[in-house]
């Protein structure tokens, strides 16, 4: 009976670890898409809650450089199809 409970605990901890790594990957991608450093936001998720970091990233939005990059890309696409 003791072996069963220790193996269950092991699998639960393994699942939680995989889940945390996946959430850190999502945070890094959210940061990258918004023009922010993924590594810094993943490190912040270790200090604070990963879900709190996701909310902060959502409300901070894109950086000015990233927004300008999107505008330039949109203008290039518009000019390509205009001709």
Number of C-alpha atoms within 10 A of each C-alpha: 5 7 8 9 10 11 11 12 12 12 12 12 12 12 12 12 12 12 12 15 13 12 17 23 15 16 24 22 18 21 24 16 15 20 17 19 14 20 16 11 24 23 14 15 20 12 10 12 11 20 13 12 22 21 12 12 17 13 9 11 16 18 13 11 12 16 14 12 13 12 12 12 12 12 11 12 11 11 10 9 7 7 5
